[in-house]
Amino acid sequence: MTFLTLCAVFGAPAGHDAERFADERVGAAAWETMLRLSKSGQPIRVVEDFVASPTYAPELAERTAQMVDRKLTGIFHVGGGAAISWFDYAKLIFEAAGLTPEVKATNEREHRTAARRPKFSALSNGKMERCGITPMPTMKEVVQDYIARRQSEVATRT
């Protein structure tokens, strides 16, 4: 039996309506919320003291298929590669989308949320890679890919 532990998966499924996905009432991802907030013209405050390794769904699917093909068993962490703060992640998202909103760093004490989250939830892919599974691409690469796919999806629906 194989178990995968994940951190902050992002990426709409193929054919998903990106505009509807961006509607927070439908369950928007953190970065979709960032894209929506960028339209407000107001500074965007993002916590810098929470660190994760967001995992891009298409890359997760590819690594999962590789594990199944190799008949791997056990517990595997599948993170998006390098650890990144939510603040740096937001800046990366805006850069990839060609947006330049004012982004201000904040912290847990200044920006409380109802959800309790660990301050550090980044995962190491070391075990997965030692078993011969392809390393995850950089966060910059996957964010750029997602933005390109999202823009293509929106363009085909308009």
MIZA-251766 format. One line per 5 residues: their letters; for each residue x, y, z of N, C-alpha, C. Coordinates in steps of 0.05 Angstrom, whole numbers, plus 5000, padded with zeros to 4 digits. Layout:
N
a) X,Y,Z,X,Y,Z,X,Y,Z  ... $
//
This chain:
158
mtflt) 5017,4977,5000,5000,5000,5000,5018,5025,5000  5009,5045,4987,5024,5070,4985,5007,5093,4995  5019,5111,5011,5006,5135,5021,5022,5159,5012  5009,5180,5003,5022,5205,4996,5014,5226,5015  5033,5241,5025,5027,5265,5041,5032,5289,5023 $
lcavf) 5013,5308,5024,5014,5331,5006,5013,5357,5021  5020,5378,5006,5020,5405,5018,5008,5424,4997  4986,5436,5003,4974,5458,4987,4974,5452,4957  4958,5433,4949,4956,5426,4921,4941,5448,4906  4952,5455,4882,4938,5475,4866,4937,5466,4837 $
gapag) 4918,5476,4823,4914,5470,4794,4887,5459,4789  4872,5473,4772,4845,5464,4765,4847,5440,4746  4828,5421,4748,4828,5399,4730,4824,5408,4701  4832,5392,4682,4829,5398,4653,4800,5404,4647  4795,5424,4632,4768,5431,4624,4753,5446,4645 $
hdaer) 4765,5452,4668,4752,5466,4690,4749,5495,4682  4727,5507,4690,4722,5535,4683,4739,5553,4702  4760,5564,4691,4779,5580,4708,4766,5604,4721  4747,5617,4707,4734,5640,4719,4717,5631,4743  4703,5609,4740,4687,5599,4762,4705,5590,4785 $
fader) 4728,5578,4778,4747,5569,4798,4757,5593,4814  4760,5616,4801,4770,5640,4814,4749,5652,4833  4724,5644,4832,4703,5654,4849,4706,5641,4877  4713,5657,4897,4719,5646,4923,4696,5631,4936  4671,5636,4927,4648,5621,4937,4649,5592,4928 $
vgaaa) 4663,5586,4907,4665,5559,4897,4688,5544,4910  4706,5558,4924,4728,5545,4937,4754,5552,4923  4760,5578,4922,4784,5587,4908,4810,5579,4921  4829,5573,4905,4856,5567,4916,4868,5594,4925  4889,5592,4941,4902,5616,4952,4911,5634,4930 $
wetml) 4923,5623,4909,4934,5641,4889,4912,5652,4871  4889,5638,4868,4866,5650,4854,4856,5674,4869  4856,5672,4896,4848,5694,4913,4867,5718,4908  4893,5712,4906,4913,5733,4901,4907,5747,4874  4901,5731,4853,4895,5743,4827,4870,5761,4829 $
rlsks) 4850,5752,4844,4825,5768,4847,4831,5793,4862  4847,5791,4884,4854,5815,4900,4870,5835,4884  4886,5826,4865,4903,5844,4849,4886,5864,4834  4861,5858,4829,4843,5876,4813,4832,5898,4830  4835,5896,4857,4823,5916,4875,4838,5943,4876 $
gqpir) 4863,5943,4868,4879,5967,4870,4889,5973,4898  4882,5957,4917,4890,5960,4945,4915,5943,4950  4932,5952,4970,4955,5935,4977,4945,5907,4986  4961,5887,4980,4954,5860,4988,4973,5851,5009  4962,5843,5032,4979,5834,5054,4980,5804,5055 $
vvedf) 5004,5793,5055,5008,5764,5054,5028,5756,5076  5021,5735,5091,5039,5726,5112,5066,5716,5102  5086,5725,5116,5113,5716,5108,5124,5695,5127  5110,5690,5149,5120,5671,5169,5107,5644,5167  5093,5638,5145,5083,5612,5139,5097,5602,5114 $
vaspt) 5108,5578,5116,5125,5566,5094,5113,5539,5086  5110,5535,5060,5099,5510,5050,5114,5502,5025  5105,5480,5013,5116,5471,4987,5092,5464,4970  5078,5484,4960,5053,5479,4944,5059,5459,4921  5040,5441,4917,5044,5419,4897,5025,5424,4874 $
yapel) 5036,5425,4850,5020,5429,4825,5007,5403,4817  4981,5402,4815,4966,5378,4810,4976,5361,4786  4981,5374,4763,4991,5357,4741,5018,5343,4747  5035,5356,4762,5061,5344,4769,5056,5322,4790  5037,5326,4808,5030,5306,4828,5019,5281,4813 $
aerta) 5002,5285,4793,4991,5262,4778,5013,5247,4764  5032,5261,4753,5055,5248,4739,5071,5232,4758  5078,5243,4781,5094,5229,4801,5079,5205,4812  5053,5208,4816,5037,5186,4826,5037,5163,4806  5034,5169,4781,5035,5148,4760,5062,5134,4760 $
qmvdr) 5084,5149,4763,5111,5137,4764,5113,5118,4788  5102,5125,4811,5103,5108,4835,5087,5082,4830  5063,5085,4818,5047,5062,4812,5062,5043,4792  5073,5055,4771,5088,5039,4752,5111,5024,4765  5124,5035,4785,5147,5023,4798,5138,5005,4821 $
kltgi) 5112,5004,4826,5100,4988,4848,5112,4995,4875  5116,5021,4879,5128,5030,4905,5107,5028,4927  5116,5022,4951,5098,5021,4974,5111,5037,4996  5094,5046,5014,5103,5062,5037,5091,5089,5038  5102,5106,5054,5093,5134,5057,5112,5152,5043 $
fhvgg) 5102,5169,5025,5118,5187,5009,5108,5216,5012  5126,5234,5018,5119,5263,5017,5120,5271,4988  5101,5287,4979,5101,5298,4952,5096,5328,4954  5117,5343,4956,5115,5372,4958,5123,5384,4931  5119,5410,4929,5125,5424,4904,5154,5430,4899 $
gaais) 5171,5418,4914,5200,5423,4911,5210,5440,4934  5222,5463,4929,5233,5480,4950,5211,5493,4967  5218,5497,4992,5200,5511,5010,5199,5540,5002  5175,5552,5006,5170,5580,4999,5150,5592,5018  5155,5617,5026,5136,5631,5044,5111,5638,5027 $
wfdya) 5088,5641,5040,5064,5650,5025,5069,5677,5013  5084,5695,5026,5090,5721,5015,5106,5718,4988  5127,5702,4989,5143,5699,4964,5127,5684,4943  5110,5666,4951,5093,5651,4932,5074,5671,4918  5062,5689,4933,5044,5709,4921,5059,5727,4901 $
klife) 5083,5735,4908,5099,5752,4890,5105,5737,4864  5111,5711,4867,5117,5694,4843,5092,5692,4825  5069,5688,4838,5044,5687,4823,5039,5712,4807  5042,5735,4820,5038,5761,4806,5058,5765,4783  5082,5758,4788,5103,5760,4767,5096,5743,4743 $
aaglt) 5088,5718,4748,5081,5700,4726,5056,5710,4711  5038,5723,4725,5013,5733,4712,5017,5760,4700  5041,5772,4703,5047,5799,4692,5032,5821,4706  5028,5817,4732,5014,5836,4749,5033,5849,4768  5028,5874,4776,5046,5889,4794,5031,5902,4817 $
pevka) 5015,5887,4831,5001,5900,4854,5021,5905,4877  5014,5923,4895,5030,5927,4918,5026,5904,4938  5048,5890,4944,5046,5867,4962,5062,5873,4987  5049,5871,5009,5061,5877,5035,5063,5852,5052  5086,5848,5064,5089,5825,5082,5075,5831,5109 $
tnere) 5063,5810,5119,5051,5811,5146,5058,5785,5160  5047,5782,5184,5053,5757,5198,5028,5747,5212  5030,5724,5224,5007,5711,5236,4994,5728,5257  5009,5743,5272,4997,5760,5293,4980,5782,5281  4988,5793,5259,4974,5815,5246,4951,5806,5228 $
hrtaa) 4953,5782,5218,4933,5771,5199,4923,5744,5208  4903,5745,5226,4891,5721,5237,4871,5710,5217  4869,5683,5216,4849,5670,5200,4835,5649,5218  4811,5641,5210,4796,5621,5225,4811,5594,5225  4823,5588,5202,4837,5562,5199,4864,5563,5214 $
rrpkf) 4870,5542,5229,4896,5540,5242,4914,5524,5224  4937,5535,5218,4955,5522,5200,4983,5521,5213  4998,5500,5206,5026,5499,5216,5043,5521,5203  5061,5532,5217,5079,5553,5206,5097,5541,5185  5105,5516,5187,5123,5504,5168,5110,5478,5159 $
salsn) 5101,5476,5134,5089,5452,5124,5102,5442,5098  5126,5452,5093,5140,5444,5069,5148,5414,5072  5147,5400,5050,5153,5372,5050,5178,5366,5033  5194,5347,5042,5218,5339,5027,5210,5316,5008  5219,5317,4984,5214,5296,4964,5237,5276,4963 $
gkmer) 5255,5277,4983,5279,5261,4983,5274,5231,4979  5255,5220,4994,5249,5191,4992,5239,5184,4964  5221,5200,4954,5210,5196,4927,5233,5196,4906  5250,5216,4908,5272,5219,4889,5292,5196,4891  5298,5187,4916,5316,5164,4920,5305,5139,4908 $
cgitp) 5279,5137,4904,5266,5114,4891,5265,5117,4861  5278,5138,4850,5280,5141,4821,5257,5157,4809  5241,5170,4825,5219,5187,4815,5230,5214,4807  5221,5224,4784,5230,5249,4773,5227,5272,4793  5248,5288,4798,5246,5311,4816,5225,5330,4806 $
mptmk) 5213,5345,4824,5193,5365,4817,5207,5388,4804  5193,5401,4784,5205,5425,4772,5204,5448,4793  5217,5470,4786,5217,5493,4804,5189,5505,4807  5185,5519,4829,5160,5532,4833,5154,5553,4811  5175,5567,4803,5171,5586,4782,5161,5573,4756 $
evvqd) 5172,5550,4749,5163,5536,4725,5134,5527,4727  5126,5516,4749,5098,5506,4751,5078,5529,4753  5085,5551,4766,5067,5574,4768,5063,5585,4740  5085,5588,4725,5083,5598,4697,5066,5579,4680  5069,5553,4684,5053,5534,4669,5023,5537,4676 $
yiarr) 5018,5539,4701,4990,5541,4710,4977,5567,4699  4992,5589,4700,4981,5614,4690,4976,5612,4660  4994,5600,4645,4990,5596,4616,4966,5579,4611  4962,5557,4626,4939,5540,4622,4913,5555,4629  4914,5570,4651,4891,5585,4660,4883,5605,4639 $
qseva) 4902,5620,4629,4896,5641,4608,4885,5628,4583  4896,5605,4576,4886,5590,4552,4857,5581,4557  4851,5571,4581,4824,5563,4588,4804,5586,4587  4812,5608,4598,4795,5632,4598,4790,5642,4569  4812,5642,4553,4809,5651,4525,4791,5633,4509 $
trt) 4791,5607,4513,4774,5589,4498,4745,5591,4506  4740,5601,4530,4712,5604,4540,4700,5631,4533  4716,5649,4523,4705,5676,4516,4701,5679,4487 $
//
